[in-house]
Amino acid sequence: MLLLFGIFFQVYLSFVYFEIVVIDGHSMDPTIHNGQICIMFKKPNPAPGDIVEAIDNEDTVVCKRLIQYIDGEMFLIGDNRDNSLDSRVLGTVPMSRYKGKIVAILPFTKSTM
């Protein structure tokens, strides 16, 4: 019975607090590569320097580094500065569009699975 509870609790946590995401694009190279799989924690408040997933002003889900907060909005920039469409062009992203913080970068991509 305890084993079943443990399994149920683990599945519950994974659906409520964590999400598996696949990176689309090269804006976070060399930190995270196109197609790489990451684990996102849905709940914590991000801090400057964290890699976050958010919905940008063009309604696209993006993975970028949080640089700073400006009046309740996030200034997000890709690590690949020369190949990133981010807050430098699109402007800041409201905190209400924050999805989660990347907490693990897995060492394989979607194509290698």
RODOLUM-881185 format. One record per atom (N, C-alpha, C): x, y, z; residue number from 1; atom name; chain. Coordinates in nm, 3 decimals. Each point is the difference from the previous one (the first is absolute). Layout:
<nodes>
<node c1="X" c2="Y" c3="Z" k="NUM" a="CA" c="A"/>
...
</nodes>
This chain:
<nodes>
<node c1="0.082" c2="-0.120" c3="0.000" k="1" a="N" c="A"/>
<node c1="-0.082" c2="0.120" c3="0.000" k="1" a="CA" c="A"/>
<node c1="0.086" c2="0.126" c3="0.000" k="1" a="C" c="A"/>
<node c1="0.105" c2="-0.002" c3="0.082" k="2" a="N" c="A"/>
<node c1="0.090" c2="0.115" c3="0.007" k="2" a="CA" c="A"/>
<node c1="0.068" c2="0.023" c3="-0.135" k="2" a="C" c="A"/>
<node c1="0.036" c2="-0.107" c3="-0.068" k="3" a="N" c="A"/>
<node c1="0.063" c2="0.011" c3="-0.131" k="3" a="CA" c="A"/>
<node c1="-0.095" c2="0.064" c3="-0.100" k="3" a="C" c="A"/>
<node c1="-0.127" c2="-0.039" c3="0.000" k="4" a="N" c="A"/>
<node c1="-0.099" c2="0.060" c3="-0.089" k="4" a="CA" c="A"/>
<node c1="-0.018" c2="0.148" c3="0.028" k="4" a="C" c="A"/>
<node c1="-0.004" c2="0.036" c3="0.127" k="5" a="N" c="A"/>
<node c1="-0.011" c2="0.141" c3="0.037" k="5" a="CA" c="A"/>
<node c1="0.121" c2="0.077" c3="-0.051" k="5" a="C" c="A"/>
<node c1="0.118" c2="-0.057" c3="0.016" k="6" a="N" c="A"/>
<node c1="0.122" c2="0.066" c3="-0.047" k="6" a="CA" c="A"/>
<node c1="-0.001" c2="0.022" c3="-0.150" k="6" a="C" c="A"/>
<node c1="-0.044" c2="-0.100" c3="-0.075" k="7" a="N" c="A"/>
<node c1="-0.007" c2="0.012" c3="-0.145" k="7" a="CA" c="A"/>
<node c1="-0.103" c2="0.107" c3="-0.039" k="7" a="C" c="A"/>
<node c1="-0.117" c2="-0.004" c3="0.063" k="8" a="N" c="A"/>
<node c1="-0.103" c2="0.100" c3="-0.028" k="8" a="CA" c="A"/>
<node c1="0.050" c2="0.140" c3="0.031" k="8" a="C" c="A"/>
<node c1="0.066" c2="0.017" c3="0.113" k="9" a="N" c="A"/>
<node c1="0.051" c2="0.132" c3="0.040" k="9" a="CA" c="A"/>
<node c1="0.104" c2="0.050" c3="-0.100" k="9" a="C" c="A"/>
<node c1="0.086" c2="-0.088" c3="-0.047" k="10" a="N" c="A"/>
<node c1="0.103" c2="0.038" c3="-0.097" k="10" a="CA" c="A"/>
<node c1="-0.063" c2="0.042" c3="-0.133" k="10" a="C" c="A"/>
<node c1="-0.100" c2="-0.073" c3="-0.045" k="11" a="N" c="A"/>
<node c1="-0.070" c2="0.036" c3="-0.124" k="11" a="CA" c="A"/>
<node c1="-0.073" c2="0.133" c3="0.018" k="11" a="C" c="A"/>
<node c1="-0.065" c2="0.019" c3="0.115" k="12" a="N" c="A"/>
<node c1="-0.069" c2="0.126" c3="0.029" k="12" a="CA" c="A"/>
<node c1="0.097" c2="0.118" c3="-0.007" k="12" a="C" c="A"/>
<node c1="0.115" c2="-0.013" c3="0.067" k="13" a="N" c="A"/>
<node c1="0.100" c2="0.107" c3="-0.002" k="13" a="CA" c="A"/>
<node c1="0.047" c2="0.031" c3="-0.141" k="13" a="C" c="A"/>
<node c1="0.019" c2="-0.105" c3="-0.079" k="14" a="N" c="A"/>
<node c1="0.051" c2="0.023" c3="-0.135" k="14" a="CA" c="A"/>
<node c1="-0.101" c2="0.075" c3="-0.087" k="14" a="C" c="A"/>
<node c1="-0.129" c2="-0.022" c3="0.020" k="15" a="N" c="A"/>
<node c1="-0.100" c2="0.071" c3="-0.079" k="15" a="CA" c="A"/>
<node c1="-0.028" c2="0.140" c3="0.053" k="15" a="C" c="A"/>
<node c1="0.004" c2="0.019" c3="0.130" k="16" a="N" c="A"/>
<node c1="-0.035" c2="0.127" c3="0.060" k="16" a="CA" c="A"/>
<node c1="0.116" c2="0.098" c3="0.001" k="16" a="C" c="A"/>
<node c1="0.120" c2="-0.049" c3="0.031" k="17" a="N" c="A"/>
<node c1="0.113" c2="0.090" c3="0.021" k="17" a="CA" c="A"/>
<node c1="0.106" c2="-0.003" c3="-0.108" k="17" a="C" c="A"/>
<node c1="0.009" c2="-0.106" c3="-0.076" k="18" a="N" c="A"/>
<node c1="0.106" c2="-0.013" c3="-0.100" k="18" a="CA" c="A"/>
<node c1="-0.059" c2="-0.022" c3="-0.139" k="18" a="C" c="A"/>
<node c1="0.077" c2="0.040" c3="-0.099" k="19" a="N" c="A"/>
<node c1="-0.040" c2="-0.026" c3="-0.138" k="19" a="CA" c="A"/>
<node c1="0.127" c2="-0.028" c3="-0.081" k="19" a="C" c="A"/>
<node c1="-0.009" c2="-0.097" c3="-0.088" k="20" a="N" c="A"/>
<node c1="0.110" c2="-0.030" c3="-0.091" k="20" a="CA" c="A"/>
<node c1="-0.016" c2="0.092" c3="-0.121" k="20" a="C" c="A"/>
<node c1="0.105" c2="0.073" c3="-0.036" k="21" a="N" c="A"/>
<node c1="-0.007" c2="0.091" c3="-0.114" k="21" a="CA" c="A"/>
<node c1="0.112" c2="-0.034" c3="-0.099" k="21" a="C" c="A"/>
<node c1="-0.028" c2="0.021" c3="-0.127" k="22" a="N" c="A"/>
<node c1="0.099" c2="-0.018" c3="-0.106" k="22" a="CA" c="A"/>
<node c1="0.031" c2="0.138" c3="-0.056" k="22" a="C" c="A"/>
<node c1="0.126" c2="0.035" c3="-0.001" k="23" a="N" c="A"/>
<node c1="0.042" c2="0.132" c3="-0.046" k="23" a="CA" c="A"/>
<node c1="-0.011" c2="0.008" c3="-0.152" k="23" a="C" c="A"/>
<node c1="-0.059" c2="0.108" c3="-0.047" k="24" a="N" c="A"/>
<node c1="-0.018" c2="0.023" c3="-0.143" k="24" a="CA" c="A"/>
<node c1="0.077" c2="0.125" c3="-0.039" k="24" a="C" c="A"/>
<node c1="0.109" c2="-0.015" c3="-0.070" k="25" a="N" c="A"/>
<node c1="0.078" c2="0.114" c3="-0.046" k="25" a="CA" c="A"/>
<node c1="0.139" c2="0.003" c3="0.058" k="25" a="C" c="A"/>
<node c1="0.076" c2="0.098" c3="-0.045" k="26" a="N" c="A"/>
<node c1="0.142" c2="0.009" c3="0.037" k="26" a="CA" c="A"/>
<node c1="0.032" c2="0.121" c3="0.088" k="26" a="C" c="A"/>
<node c1="-0.101" c2="0.068" c3="0.052" k="27" a="N" c="A"/>
<node c1="0.025" c2="0.123" c3="0.076" k="27" a="CA" c="A"/>
<node c1="0.070" c2="-0.025" c3="0.133" k="27" a="C" c="A"/>
<node c1="-0.002" c2="-0.123" c3="0.051" k="28" a="N" c="A"/>
<node c1="0.066" c2="-0.028" c3="0.129" k="28" a="CA" c="A"/>
<node c1="0.133" c2="-0.075" c3="-0.018" k="28" a="C" c="A"/>
<node c1="0.045" c2="-0.018" c3="-0.125" k="29" a="N" c="A"/>
<node c1="0.133" c2="-0.060" c3="-0.022" k="29" a="CA" c="A"/>
<node c1="0.105" c2="0.089" c3="0.065" k="29" a="C" c="A"/>
<node c1="0.103" c2="-0.048" c3="0.059" k="30" a="N" c="A"/>
<node c1="0.041" c2="-0.139" c3="0.012" k="30" a="CA" c="A"/>
<node c1="-0.052" c2="-0.069" c3="0.127" k="30" a="C" c="A"/>
<node c1="-0.080" c2="0.070" c3="0.080" k="31" a="N" c="A"/>
<node c1="-0.049" c2="-0.057" c3="0.126" k="31" a="CA" c="A"/>
<node c1="-0.098" c2="-0.114" c3="-0.024" k="31" a="C" c="A"/>
<node c1="-0.099" c2="0.025" c3="-0.084" k="32" a="N" c="A"/>
<node c1="-0.101" c2="-0.099" c3="-0.035" k="32" a="CA" c="A"/>
<node c1="-0.012" c2="0.000" c3="-0.152" k="32" a="C" c="A"/>
<node c1="-0.001" c2="-0.119" c3="-0.059" k="33" a="N" c="A"/>
<node c1="-0.001" c2="-0.012" c3="-0.146" k="33" a="CA" c="A"/>
<node c1="-0.140" c2="-0.030" c3="-0.052" k="33" a="C" c="A"/>
<node c1="-0.021" c2="0.031" c3="-0.128" k="34" a="N" c="A"/>
<node c1="-0.126" c2="-0.030" c3="-0.066" k="34" a="CA" c="A"/>
<node c1="-0.034" c2="-0.149" c3="0.015" k="34" a="C" c="A"/>
<node c1="-0.121" c2="-0.030" c3="0.043" k="35" a="N" c="A"/>
<node c1="-0.044" c2="-0.138" c3="0.017" k="35" a="CA" c="A"/>
<node c1="0.035" c2="-0.062" c3="0.134" k="35" a="C" c="A"/>
<node c1="0.078" c2="0.072" c3="0.082" k="36" a="N" c="A"/>
<node c1="0.040" c2="-0.056" c3="0.129" k="36" a="CA" c="A"/>
<node c1="-0.120" c2="-0.003" c3="0.095" k="36" a="C" c="A"/>
<node c1="-0.002" c2="-0.101" c3="0.085" k="37" a="N" c="A"/>
<node c1="-0.111" c2="-0.020" c3="0.093" k="37" a="CA" c="A"/>
<node c1="0.039" c2="0.056" c3="0.137" k="37" a="C" c="A"/>
<node c1="-0.093" c2="0.074" c3="0.059" k="38" a="N" c="A"/>
<node c1="0.023" c2="0.063" c3="0.131" k="38" a="CA" c="A"/>
<node c1="-0.117" c2="-0.030" c3="0.092" k="38" a="C" c="A"/>
<node c1="0.023" c2="0.018" c3="0.128" k="39" a="N" c="A"/>
<node c1="-0.106" c2="-0.012" c3="0.099" k="39" a="CA" c="A"/>
<node c1="-0.029" c2="0.139" c3="0.055" k="39" a="C" c="A"/>
<node c1="-0.126" c2="0.039" c3="-0.006" k="40" a="N" c="A"/>
<node c1="-0.042" c2="0.132" c3="0.047" k="40" a="CA" c="A"/>
<node c1="-0.081" c2="-0.016" c3="0.129" k="40" a="C" c="A"/>
<node c1="0.033" c2="0.081" c3="0.100" k="41" a="N" c="A"/>
<node c1="-0.074" c2="0.005" c3="0.126" k="41" a="CA" c="A"/>
<node c1="-0.098" c2="0.115" c3="-0.014" k="41" a="C" c="A"/>
<node c1="-0.128" c2="-0.028" c3="0.014" k="42" a="N" c="A"/>
<node c1="-0.104" c2="0.098" c3="-0.030" k="42" a="CA" c="A"/>
<node c1="-0.019" c2="0.108" c3="0.107" k="42" a="C" c="A"/>
<node c1="0.040" c2="-0.024" c3="0.122" k="43" a="N" c="A"/>
<node c1="-0.043" c2="0.088" c3="0.107" k="43" a="CA" c="A"/>
<node c1="0.097" c2="0.110" c3="0.046" k="43" a="C" c="A"/>
<node c1="0.131" c2="-0.019" c3="0.004" k="44" a="N" c="A"/>
<node c1="0.081" c2="0.099" c3="0.071" k="44" a="CA" c="A"/>
<node c1="0.004" c2="0.135" c3="-0.070" k="44" a="C" c="A"/>
<node c1="0.021" c2="0.103" c3="0.080" k="45" a="N" c="A"/>
<node c1="0.023" c2="0.132" c3="-0.057" k="45" a="CA" c="A"/>
<node c1="0.143" c2="0.003" c3="-0.052" k="45" a="C" c="A"/>
<node c1="0.018" c2="0.037" c3="-0.124" k="46" a="N" c="A"/>
<node c1="0.135" c2="-0.001" c3="-0.055" k="46" a="CA" c="A"/>
<node c1="0.083" c2="0.117" c3="0.052" k="46" a="C" c="A"/>
<node c1="0.130" c2="-0.020" c3="-0.002" k="47" a="N" c="A"/>
<node c1="0.095" c2="0.103" c3="0.040" k="47" a="CA" c="A"/>
<node c1="0.082" c2="0.038" c3="-0.123" k="47" a="C" c="A"/>
<node c1="0.051" c2="0.122" c3="-0.004" k="48" a="N" c="A"/>
<node c1="0.087" c2="0.036" c3="-0.112" k="48" a="CA" c="A"/>
<node c1="0.113" c2="-0.102" c3="-0.014" k="48" a="C" c="A"/>
<node c1="0.023" c2="-0.040" c3="-0.125" k="49" a="N" c="A"/>
<node c1="0.099" c2="-0.102" c3="-0.030" k="49" a="CA" c="A"/>
<node c1="-0.062" c2="-0.136" c3="-0.027" k="49" a="C" c="A"/>
<node c1="-0.124" c2="-0.023" c3="0.046" k="50" a="N" c="A"/>
<node c1="-0.069" c2="-0.126" c3="-0.025" k="50" a="CA" c="A"/>
<node c1="-0.041" c2="-0.011" c3="-0.146" k="50" a="C" c="A"/>
<node c1="-0.008" c2="-0.123" c3="-0.047" k="51" a="N" c="A"/>
<node c1="-0.055" c2="-0.027" c3="-0.133" k="51" a="CA" c="A"/>
<node c1="-0.148" c2="-0.031" c3="0.020" k="51" a="C" c="A"/>
<node c1="-0.085" c2="0.073" c3="-0.071" k="52" a="N" c="A"/>
<node c1="-0.144" c2="-0.015" c3="0.020" k="52" a="CA" c="A"/>
<node c1="-0.069" c2="-0.029" c3="-0.132" k="52" a="C" c="A"/>
<node c1="-0.122" c2="-0.051" c3="0.012" k="53" a="N" c="A"/>
<node c1="-0.087" c2="-0.014" c3="-0.116" k="53" a="CA" c="A"/>
<node c1="-0.117" c2="0.095" c3="0.021" k="53" a="C" c="A"/>
<node c1="-0.034" c2="0.072" c3="-0.105" k="54" a="N" c="A"/>
<node c1="-0.107" c2="0.099" c3="0.008" k="54" a="CA" c="A"/>
<node c1="-0.068" c2="0.009" c3="-0.136" k="54" a="C" c="A"/>
<node c1="-0.111" c2="0.071" c3="-0.003" k="55" a="N" c="A"/>
<node c1="-0.069" c2="0.027" c3="-0.125" k="55" a="CA" c="A"/>
<node c1="0.029" c2="0.145" c3="-0.036" k="55" a="C" c="A"/>
<node c1="0.071" c2="0.021" c3="-0.111" k="56" a="N" c="A"/>
<node c1="0.042" c2="0.135" c3="-0.034" k="56" a="CA" c="A"/>
<node c1="-0.115" c2="0.083" c3="-0.056" k="56" a="C" c="A"/>
<node c1="0.031" c2="0.122" c3="-0.041" k="57" a="N" c="A"/>
<node c1="-0.102" c2="0.093" c3="-0.047" k="57" a="CA" c="A"/>
<node c1="-0.058" c2="-0.037" c3="-0.136" k="57" a="C" c="A"/>
<node c1="0.059" c2="-0.101" c3="-0.066" k="58" a="N" c="A"/>
<node c1="-0.055" c2="-0.050" c3="-0.126" k="58" a="CA" c="A"/>
<node c1="-0.072" c2="-0.134" c3="0.022" k="58" a="C" c="A"/>
<node c1="-0.031" c2="-0.031" c3="0.128" k="59" a="N" c="A"/>
<node c1="-0.069" c2="-0.124" c3="0.039" k="59" a="CA" c="A"/>
<node c1="0.078" c2="-0.126" c3="-0.037" k="59" a="C" c="A"/>
<node c1="0.132" c2="0.010" c3="0.004" k="60" a="N" c="A"/>
<node c1="0.088" c2="-0.113" c3="-0.025" k="60" a="CA" c="A"/>
<node c1="0.062" c2="-0.044" c3="0.132" k="60" a="C" c="A"/>
<node c1="0.005" c2="-0.130" c3="0.025" k="61" a="N" c="A"/>
<node c1="0.066" c2="-0.051" c3="0.121" k="61" a="CA" c="A"/>
<node c1="0.150" c2="0.008" c3="-0.026" k="61" a="C" c="A"/>
<node c1="0.070" c2="0.068" c3="0.091" k="62" a="N" c="A"/>
<node c1="0.144" c2="0.020" c3="-0.015" k="62" a="CA" c="A"/>
<node c1="0.075" c2="-0.047" c3="0.125" k="62" a="C" c="A"/>
<node c1="0.123" c2="-0.037" c3="-0.021" k="63" a="N" c="A"/>
<node c1="0.091" c2="-0.036" c3="0.109" k="63" a="CA" c="A"/>
<node c1="0.114" c2="0.101" c3="-0.006" k="63" a="C" c="A"/>
<node c1="0.012" c2="0.083" c3="0.104" k="64" a="N" c="A"/>
<node c1="0.100" c2="0.107" c3="0.003" k="64" a="CA" c="A"/>
<node c1="0.054" c2="0.016" c3="0.141" k="64" a="C" c="A"/>
<node c1="0.106" c2="0.077" c3="0.012" k="65" a="N" c="A"/>
<node c1="0.058" c2="0.031" c3="0.131" k="65" a="CA" c="A"/>
<node c1="-0.063" c2="0.129" c3="0.052" k="65" a="C" c="A"/>
<node c1="-0.045" c2="-0.004" c3="0.125" k="66" a="N" c="A"/>
<node c1="-0.056" c2="0.119" c3="0.065" k="66" a="CA" c="A"/>
<node c1="0.115" c2="0.091" c3="0.040" k="66" a="C" c="A"/>
<node c1="-0.001" c2="0.121" c3="-0.051" k="67" a="N" c="A"/>
<node c1="0.106" c2="0.096" c3="0.031" k="67" a="CA" c="A"/>
<node c1="-0.041" c2="0.087" c3="0.118" k="67" a="C" c="A"/>
<node c1="-0.122" c2="0.055" c3="-0.005" k="68" a="N" c="A"/>
<node c1="-0.047" c2="0.083" c3="0.111" k="68" a="CA" c="A"/>
<node c1="-0.151" c2="0.019" c3="-0.009" k="68" a="C" c="A"/>
<node c1="-0.055" c2="0.048" c3="0.112" k="69" a="N" c="A"/>
<node c1="-0.141" c2="0.039" c3="0.004" k="69" a="CA" c="A"/>
<node c1="-0.009" c2="0.150" c3="-0.018" k="69" a="C" c="A"/>
<node c1="-0.100" c2="0.043" c3="-0.077" k="70" a="N" c="A"/>
<node c1="-0.024" c2="0.143" c3="-0.019" k="70" a="CA" c="A"/>
<node c1="-0.150" c2="0.021" c3="0.021" k="70" a="C" c="A"/>
<node c1="-0.038" c2="0.057" c3="0.113" k="71" a="N" c="A"/>
<node c1="-0.141" c2="0.029" c3="0.030" k="71" a="CA" c="A"/>
<node c1="-0.091" c2="-0.122" c3="-0.020" k="71" a="C" c="A"/>
<node c1="0.038" c2="-0.113" c3="0.059" k="72" a="N" c="A"/>
<node c1="-0.082" c2="-0.120" c3="-0.008" k="72" a="CA" c="A"/>
<node c1="0.008" c2="-0.075" c3="-0.132" k="72" a="C" c="A"/>
<node c1="0.093" c2="0.038" c3="-0.083" k="73" a="N" c="A"/>
<node c1="0.019" c2="-0.069" c3="-0.127" k="73" a="CA" c="A"/>
<node c1="0.142" c2="-0.054" c3="-0.008" k="73" a="C" c="A"/>
<node c1="0.018" c2="-0.102" c3="-0.084" k="74" a="N" c="A"/>
<node c1="0.130" c2="-0.066" c3="-0.012" k="74" a="CA" c="A"/>
<node c1="0.073" c2="0.047" c3="-0.125" k="74" a="C" c="A"/>
<node c1="0.129" c2="0.027" c3="0.015" k="75" a="N" c="A"/>
<node c1="0.087" c2="0.029" c3="-0.113" k="75" a="CA" c="A"/>
<node c1="0.075" c2="-0.128" c3="-0.029" k="75" a="C" c="A"/>
<node c1="-0.030" c2="-0.064" c3="-0.113" k="76" a="N" c="A"/>
<node c1="0.054" c2="-0.132" c3="-0.035" k="76" a="CA" c="A"/>
<node c1="0.093" c2="0.010" c3="-0.119" k="76" a="C" c="A"/>
<node c1="0.115" c2="-0.069" c3="0.009" k="77" a="N" c="A"/>
<node c1="0.097" c2="0.000" c3="-0.110" k="77" a="CA" c="A"/>
<node c1="0.051" c2="-0.143" c3="-0.019" k="77" a="C" c="A"/>
<node c1="0.017" c2="-0.039" c3="-0.127" k="78" a="N" c="A"/>
<node c1="0.059" c2="-0.129" c3="-0.031" k="78" a="CA" c="A"/>
<node c1="0.151" c2="0.003" c3="0.021" k="78" a="C" c="A"/>
<node c1="0.058" c2="-0.113" c3="0.035" k="79" a="N" c="A"/>
<node c1="0.145" c2="-0.007" c3="0.019" k="79" a="CA" c="A"/>
<node c1="0.075" c2="0.019" c3="-0.131" k="79" a="C" c="A"/>
<node c1="-0.061" c2="-0.036" c3="-0.111" k="80" a="N" c="A"/>
<node c1="0.060" c2="0.019" c3="-0.132" k="80" a="CA" c="A"/>
<node c1="-0.040" c2="0.138" c3="-0.049" k="80" a="C" c="A"/>
<node c1="0.068" c2="0.101" c3="0.051" k="81" a="N" c="A"/>
<node c1="-0.040" c2="0.140" c3="-0.022" k="81" a="CA" c="A"/>
<node c1="-0.017" c2="0.039" c3="-0.148" k="81" a="C" c="A"/>
<node c1="0.082" c2="-0.061" c3="-0.089" k="82" a="N" c="A"/>
<node c1="-0.008" c2="0.035" c3="-0.142" k="82" a="CA" c="A"/>
<node c1="-0.115" c2="-0.069" c3="-0.072" k="82" a="C" c="A"/>
<node c1="-0.063" c2="-0.098" c3="0.064" k="83" a="N" c="A"/>
<node c1="-0.106" c2="-0.076" c3="-0.066" k="83" a="CA" c="A"/>
<node c1="-0.118" c2="-0.020" c3="0.095" k="83" a="C" c="A"/>
<node c1="-0.047" c2="0.110" c3="0.059" k="84" a="N" c="A"/>
<node c1="-0.109" c2="-0.010" c3="0.096" k="84" a="CA" c="A"/>
<node c1="-0.096" c2="0.117" c3="-0.017" k="84" a="C" c="A"/>
<node c1="-0.125" c2="-0.035" c3="-0.024" k="85" a="N" c="A"/>
<node c1="-0.107" c2="0.100" c3="-0.002" k="85" a="CA" c="A"/>
<node c1="-0.055" c2="0.005" c3="0.142" k="85" a="C" c="A"/>
<node c1="0.029" c2="0.107" c3="0.072" k="86" a="N" c="A"/>
<node c1="-0.030" c2="0.006" c3="0.143" k="86" a="CA" c="A"/>
<node c1="-0.044" c2="0.139" c3="0.040" k="86" a="C" c="A"/>
<node c1="0.010" c2="0.032" c3="0.128" k="87" a="N" c="A"/>
<node c1="-0.050" c2="0.128" c3="0.053" k="87" a="CA" c="A"/>
<node c1="0.070" c2="0.122" c3="-0.060" k="87" a="C" c="A"/>
<node c1="0.116" c2="-0.019" c3="-0.056" k="88" a="N" c="A"/>
<node c1="0.068" c2="0.113" c3="-0.064" k="88" a="CA" c="A"/>
<node c1="-0.079" c2="0.049" c3="-0.120" k="88" a="C" c="A"/>
<node c1="-0.077" c2="-0.090" c3="-0.063" k="89" a="N" c="A"/>
<node c1="-0.080" c2="0.034" c3="-0.117" k="89" a="CA" c="A"/>
<node c1="-0.149" c2="0.004" c3="0.035" k="89" a="C" c="A"/>
<node c1="-0.047" c2="-0.101" c3="0.073" k="90" a="N" c="A"/>
<node c1="-0.144" c2="-0.017" c3="0.026" k="90" a="CA" c="A"/>
<node c1="-0.049" c2="0.070" c3="0.125" k="90" a="C" c="A"/>
<node c1="0.091" c2="0.049" c3="0.082" k="91" a="N" c="A"/>
<node c1="-0.040" c2="0.064" c3="0.125" k="91" a="CA" c="A"/>
<node c1="-0.011" c2="-0.099" c3="0.115" k="91" a="C" c="A"/>
<node c1="-0.034" c2="0.051" c3="0.115" k="92" a="N" c="A"/>
<node c1="-0.010" c2="-0.083" c3="0.120" k="92" a="CA" c="A"/>
<node c1="-0.124" c2="-0.089" c3="-0.006" k="92" a="C" c="A"/>
<node c1="0.002" c2="-0.105" c3="0.082" k="93" a="N" c="A"/>
<node c1="-0.109" c2="-0.097" c3="0.004" k="93" a="CA" c="A"/>
<node c1="-0.066" c2="0.007" c3="0.138" k="93" a="C" c="A"/>
<node c1="-0.133" c2="0.016" c3="0.008" k="94" a="N" c="A"/>
<node c1="-0.066" c2="0.007" c3="0.130" k="94" a="CA" c="A"/>
<node c1="0.019" c2="-0.129" c3="0.081" k="94" a="C" c="A"/>
<node c1="0.012" c2="0.013" c3="0.131" k="95" a="N" c="A"/>
<node c1="0.014" c2="-0.118" c3="0.088" k="95" a="CA" c="A"/>
<node c1="-0.119" c2="-0.095" c3="-0.015" k="95" a="C" c="A"/>
<node c1="-0.114" c2="0.050" c3="-0.039" k="96" a="N" c="A"/>
<node c1="-0.117" c2="-0.086" c3="-0.019" k="96" a="CA" c="A"/>
<node c1="0.021" c2="-0.100" c3="-0.114" k="96" a="C" c="A"/>
<node c1="0.101" c2="0.022" c3="-0.083" k="97" a="N" c="A"/>
<node c1="0.029" c2="-0.089" c3="-0.112" k="97" a="CA" c="A"/>
<node c1="0.116" c2="-0.095" c3="0.032" k="97" a="C" c="A"/>
<node c1="0.045" c2="0.002" c3="0.124" k="98" a="N" c="A"/>
<node c1="0.105" c2="-0.091" c3="0.047" k="98" a="CA" c="A"/>
<node c1="-0.057" c2="-0.141" c3="0.012" k="98" a="C" c="A"/>
<node c1="0.072" c2="-0.100" c3="-0.055" k="99" a="N" c="A"/>
<node c1="-0.046" c2="-0.139" c3="0.009" k="99" a="CA" c="A"/>
<node c1="0.078" c2="-0.079" c3="0.104" k="99" a="C" c="A"/>
<node c1="0.131" c2="0.022" c3="0.008" k="100" a="N" c="A"/>
<node c1="0.080" c2="-0.076" c3="0.095" k="100" a="CA" c="A"/>
<node c1="0.148" c2="0.022" c3="-0.019" k="100" a="C" c="A"/>
<node c1="0.074" c2="-0.061" c3="0.091" k="101" a="N" c="A"/>
<node c1="0.146" c2="0.012" c3="0.004" k="101" a="CA" c="A"/>
<node c1="0.062" c2="-0.133" c3="-0.042" k="101" a="C" c="A"/>
<node c1="0.097" c2="0.005" c3="-0.089" k="102" a="N" c="A"/>
<node c1="0.071" c2="-0.120" c3="-0.042" k="102" a="CA" c="A"/>
<node c1="0.091" c2="-0.042" c3="0.115" k="102" a="C" c="A"/>
<node c1="-0.021" c2="-0.122" c3="0.050" k="103" a="N" c="A"/>
<node c1="0.078" c2="-0.048" c3="0.115" k="103" a="CA" c="A"/>
<node c1="0.097" c2="-0.112" c3="-0.039" k="103" a="C" c="A"/>
<node c1="-0.017" c2="-0.059" c3="-0.118" k="104" a="N" c="A"/>
<node c1="0.091" c2="-0.104" c3="-0.044" k="104" a="CA" c="A"/>
<node c1="0.006" c2="0.000" c3="-0.152" k="104" a="C" c="A"/>
<node c1="0.122" c2="-0.013" c3="-0.051" k="105" a="N" c="A"/>
<node c1="0.023" c2="-0.012" c3="-0.144" k="105" a="CA" c="A"/>
<node c1="0.051" c2="-0.142" c3="-0.021" k="105" a="C" c="A"/>
<node c1="-0.080" c2="-0.081" c3="-0.067" k="106" a="N" c="A"/>
<node c1="0.037" c2="-0.141" c3="-0.018" k="106" a="CA" c="A"/>
<node c1="0.104" c2="-0.012" c3="-0.111" k="106" a="C" c="A"/>
<node c1="0.088" c2="-0.099" c3="0.012" k="107" a="N" c="A"/>
<node c1="0.115" c2="-0.009" c3="-0.092" k="107" a="CA" c="A"/>
<node c1="-0.031" c2="-0.065" c3="-0.134" k="107" a="C" c="A"/>
<node c1="-0.126" c2="0.004" c3="-0.042" k="108" a="N" c="A"/>
<node c1="-0.036" c2="-0.055" c3="-0.129" k="108" a="CA" c="A"/>
<node c1="-0.109" c2="0.085" c3="-0.063" k="108" a="C" c="A"/>
<node c1="-0.021" c2="-0.022" c3="-0.128" k="109" a="N" c="A"/>
<node c1="-0.101" c2="0.077" c3="-0.074" k="109" a="CA" c="A"/>
<node c1="-0.115" c2="-0.090" c3="-0.039" k="109" a="C" c="A"/>
<node c1="-0.105" c2="0.059" c3="-0.049" k="110" a="N" c="A"/>
<node c1="-0.117" c2="-0.074" c3="-0.044" k="110" a="CA" c="A"/>
<node c1="0.037" c2="-0.097" c3="-0.112" k="110" a="C" c="A"/>
<node c1="0.093" c2="0.040" c3="-0.086" k="111" a="N" c="A"/>
<node c1="0.036" c2="-0.086" c3="-0.114" k="111" a="CA" c="A"/>
<node c1="0.082" c2="-0.122" c3="0.040" k="111" a="C" c="A"/>
<node c1="0.060" c2="0.002" c3="0.119" k="112" a="N" c="A"/>
<node c1="0.081" c2="-0.115" c3="0.042" k="112" a="CA" c="A"/>
<node c1="-0.080" c2="-0.100" c3="0.083" k="112" a="C" c="A"/>
<node c1="-0.126" c2="0.028" c3="0.026" k="113" a="N" c="A"/>
<node c1="-0.081" c2="-0.091" c3="0.081" k="113" a="CA" c="A"/>
<node c1="-0.066" c2="-0.107" c3="-0.084" k="113" a="C" c="A"/>
</nodes>
